[in-house]
Amino acid sequence: MSLRLALSIAALLGAGSACAQSWQAQASNTSAELRGLSVVSSKIAWASGTKGTVLRTTDGAHWQAMQVPGADKIDFRDIQAFDTDTAVAMGAGPGEASRLYRTVDGGGTWTPIATNAYADGFWDGMAFWDKNNGILFGDPVKGRFQVYTTADGGVTWRAATTPIPAGAAAKGVFSSAFANPKEGIAVGGDYKDKLLDGVNGAVTLDGGATWTAAKVQPAGYMSVVVPVPGAAKTYVAAGLAGSGVTRDGGKRWTVLDRTPVNTVGFADAANGWAVGPKGLLMRYAGERLDAGHP
């Protein structure tokens, strides 16, 4: 074996080892497809998925899997947690399969709070910017996207209007995140070709008025991008292609891992989780995301 070949093999093995250490598997105690994740702190997080599945950890290490009564056929694609006891889970699917449940006792009991009244409606996701105020977004119904807002932590919801026209949803942007009102990143790609090389991201410096193409790493389909709390200009993007980090607002990216995931979330630069297919659940185990340079 030549010295050059030996060094090349060592470098590849070292890179694979470093990549694998970015995420550490945790027991999810379920085989459900996990798509929802809400990180409250370095110890408290909730996750959700198919078959009415909800997970919760209160120590950051051990997860309790539960099934919402009467929701065994519901795909909980999103969840918003507020603390150890309170969370809202969002079901996604056609018509009445899109619905919301809320718990205030750590998942001991769940209360149905809203159901999609439109047979051709399909709820996609929700987001809260504080414990009271949030928004829910759904596919177009009669040419208009479904948008609902809440001001009481998800107990009651009201419809809101949006000027965004409806369009075909084959491929394109699937997630966006802003570190402040001006600076943000959008990611996406083609979920039918998860490793397709090409532009799978964009960066804005003017609040979304204009965007510059960016090649997020690893190359391929990205379903989510999130800012890392407390780490300026640092974002993590993830999807079926794996996960990557940028520390300069999207200009340069470093591969964290190539394990396919559905979403990620972080409490700070050192604590976060990723969830994915077949009950996949991982905790971030790499170097602090605010350390070093891309």
C-alpha positions in Angstrom: 0.0 0.0 0.0 1.4 3.4 -1.0 1.8 6.2 1.6 -0.7 8.4 -0.4 -3.4 5.6 -0.4 -2.8 5.0 3.3 -3.2 8.7 4.1 -6.4 8.9 1.9 -8.0 6.0 3.7 -7.1 7.4 7.1 -8.6 10.8 6.1 -11.8 9.1 4.9 -12.1 7.1 8.1 -11.5 10.1 10.2 -14.1 12.1 8.3 -16.7 9.4 8.7 -16.0 9.1 12.4 -16.3 12.9 12.9 -19.6 12.9 11.0 -21.1 10.1 13.0 -20.3 11.8 16.3 -22.4 14.9 15.3 -25.5 13.0 16.4 -26.0 10.4 19.1 -28.9 7.9 18.8 -31.5 7.9 21.7 -34.2 5.3 22.3 -37.5 6.7 21.1 -39.5 3.6 22.1 -41.5 3.8 18.9 -41.3 2.8 15.3 -43.5 5.6 14.1 -42.3 8.1 11.4 -41.4 11.2 13.4 -41.9 14.6 11.8 -42.7 17.0 14.6 -40.2 18.4 17.2 -40.4 21.2 19.7 -37.4 22.0 21.9 -38.2 23.9 25.1 -34.8 23.7 26.9 -31.7 21.5 27.1 -33.7 19.0 29.0 -37.3 19.4 27.9 -38.4 18.5 24.3 -41.5 17.0 22.6 -41.7 15.1 19.3 -44.6 13.7 17.3 -45.4 11.4 14.4 -47.7 8.9 12.7 -50.3 6.7 14.5 -51.1 9.5 16.9 -47.7 9.2 18.5 -46.2 11.9 20.8 -42.9 11.7 22.7 -41.6 13.7 25.6 -38.3 14.0 27.5 -37.9 15.9 30.8 -34.2 15.1 31.4 -32.9 15.3 27.8 -31.9 11.6 27.8 -35.0 9.4 28.3 -38.1 9.6 26.2 -41.7 8.6 27.0 -43.7 7.5 24.0 -47.5 7.9 24.2 -50.5 7.6 21.8 -53.2 10.2 21.9 -56.5 8.5 22.5 -58.7 8.3 19.4 -55.9 9.5 17.2 -54.3 6.2 16.2 -54.8 7.1 12.5 -53.6 10.7 12.8 -50.2 11.8 11.5 -48.9 14.4 14.0 -46.6 16.3 11.7 -46.0 19.2 14.0 -46.0 19.8 17.7 -45.5 23.0 19.8 -44.5 22.6 23.4 -44.5 25.4 26.0 -43.1 23.6 29.1 -43.0 20.2 30.7 -46.8 19.9 30.8 -48.3 21.9 28.0 -48.2 21.1 24.3 -50.3 21.3 21.1 -50.1 18.5 18.5 -51.2 19.1 14.9 -52.5 16.3 12.7 -51.9 16.6 9.0 -54.0 15.0 6.3 -57.1 15.5 4.1 -60.1 17.0 5.7 -60.8 15.9 9.3 -57.4 14.2 9.5 -56.1 17.7 10.0 -56.8 18.4 13.7 -55.4 19.8 16.9 -55.0 18.3 20.3 -53.8 20.0 23.5 -52.4 18.7 26.8 -51.8 20.5 30.0 -50.7 17.5 32.1 -47.7 16.2 30.3 -49.7 14.0 27.9 -51.8 12.4 30.6 -54.9 13.6 28.9 -55.5 15.3 25.5 -58.3 17.6 24.5 -59.4 18.0 20.8 -59.5 21.8 20.1 -59.9 22.2 16.3 -60.7 20.1 13.2 -60.3 21.1 9.6 -63.8 21.8 8.3 -62.9 21.5 4.6 -62.8 18.1 3.0 -60.1 19.2 0.5 -58.1 21.1 3.2 -54.7 19.8 4.4 -52.9 21.4 7.4 -49.1 21.7 7.0 -47.6 23.2 10.0 -47.7 25.8 12.8 -45.4 28.1 14.7 -45.6 30.1 17.9 -43.5 33.2 18.7 -44.4 33.2 22.4 -46.6 31.2 24.7 -49.8 32.8 23.5 -49.5 33.8 19.9 -49.2 31.4 17.0 -50.1 30.7 13.4 -51.3 27.6 11.5 -50.8 27.1 7.8 -52.6 24.8 5.4 -52.9 23.8 1.7 -55.1 25.9 -0.6 -58.9 25.6 -0.5 -60.7 27.1 -3.4 -57.5 28.9 -4.4 -56.7 30.4 -1.0 -54.2 29.1 1.5 -55.6 28.2 4.9 -54.2 30.5 7.6 -55.4 30.5 11.3 -54.0 32.5 14.2 -54.3 32.1 18.0 -53.7 34.5 20.9 -54.3 32.1 23.8 -51.8 29.4 23.4 -53.8 27.4 20.9 -57.1 27.0 22.8 -59.1 29.0 20.2 -58.2 29.7 16.6 -59.5 32.2 14.0 -59.1 32.4 10.3 -56.8 35.0 8.8 -56.4 36.1 5.2 -53.2 36.2 3.1 -52.5 37.6 -0.4 -50.3 34.7 -1.4 -51.7 33.0 -4.5 -52.0 29.2 -4.5 -49.7 27.2 -6.6 -48.6 23.6 -7.4 -46.5 22.0 -4.6 -44.1 19.6 -6.4 -40.7 20.9 -5.4 -39.0 24.1 -4.4 -38.7 25.8 -1.0 -39.9 23.8 2.0 -38.7 25.8 5.0 -37.4 29.2 5.9 -35.9 30.7 9.1 -34.9 34.3 10.1 -32.3 35.3 12.7 -33.7 38.8 12.7 -36.2 40.8 10.6 -33.6 41.2 7.8 -31.5 38.1 7.6 -32.9 34.7 6.7 -32.4 31.4 4.9 -34.7 29.2 2.8 -34.1 25.6 1.9 -35.7 22.9 -0.2 -35.1 20.8 -3.2 -36.8 17.8 -4.7 -38.1 15.2 -2.1 -38.4 12.7 -4.9 -34.6 12.9 -5.6 -33.1 13.4 -2.1 -29.5 13.5 -3.3 -29.9 15.7 -6.3 -27.0 18.1 -6.6 -27.8 21.7 -7.3 -29.1 24.9 -5.6 -31.1 23.8 -2.5 -31.0 27.1 -0.6 -31.3 30.8 -0.7 -30.2 33.7 1.5 -31.9 37.1 2.1 -30.4 40.2 3.7 -33.5 42.5 3.2 -36.3 40.7 4.9 -37.1 38.5 1.9 -37.4 41.1 -0.7 -34.5 39.6 -2.7 -32.7 36.2 -2.4 -29.3 34.9 -3.4 -28.9 31.3 -4.3 -26.9 29.1 -1.9 -25.7 25.5 -2.1 -26.5 24.0 1.3 -24.4 21.1 2.4 -24.9 18.2 2.2 -26.2 18.5 -1.3 -29.8 17.3 -1.8 -33.3 17.7 -0.4 -33.6 19.8 2.8 -36.9 19.9 4.6 -36.1 22.3 7.5 -33.7 25.1 8.5 -33.6 26.5 12.0 -31.5 29.3 13.6 -29.4 28.2 16.6 -30.4 30.2 19.7 -27.6 32.3 21.1 -25.3 31.7 18.1 -25.3 34.7 15.7 -25.6 33.9 12.0 -25.7 30.1 12.8 -28.3 27.9 11.2 -28.7 24.1 10.9 -30.5 22.7 7.8 -31.6 19.1 7.6 -33.6 16.7 5.4 -33.4 13.4 3.6 -29.9 14.3 2.4 -28.6 14.7 6.0 -27.8 17.8 8.1 -25.4 20.7 7.8 -24.4 23.9 9.6 -23.5 27.4 8.5 -21.9 29.9 10.9 -21.9 32.9 8.5 -25.5 33.3 7.6 -25.5 30.8 4.7 -22.4 31.6 2.7 -20.5 28.5 3.7 -21.7 25.1 5.0 -20.2 22.2 6.8 -21.7 18.7 6.7 -22.8 17.4 10.1 -24.2 14.1 9.2 -25.7 12.2 6.2 -28.3 10.3 8.1 -31.8 11.2 6.6 -34.0 13.1 9.0 -37.2 15.0 8.9 -36.6 17.9 11.3 -34.2 19.3 13.9 -34.5 21.7 16.8 -32.0 23.4 19.2 -32.2 24.8 22.7 -28.7 26.4 22.3 -25.4 25.9 20.5 -24.7 22.6 22.3 -28.2 21.0 22.8 -30.5 19.9 20.1 -32.4 16.9 18.6 -33.3 15.4 15.2 -36.1 13.1 14.4 -36.9 11.0 11.3 -38.1 7.7 9.8 -38.9 4.6 11.8 -38.7 6.3 15.1 -35.3 7.8 14.5 -34.4 10.1 17.4 -30.9 11.6 17.9 -29.4 14.2 20.2 -26.7 16.6 19.0 -23.3 15.4 20.2 -20.8 17.4 18.1 -18.8 20.5 19.0 -20.6 23.7 20.0 -22.2 25.1 16.9 -20.9 28.6 17.8 -17.3 27.4 17.9 -14.8 27.5 15.1 -15.5 28.4 11.5 -17.1 26.6 8.5 
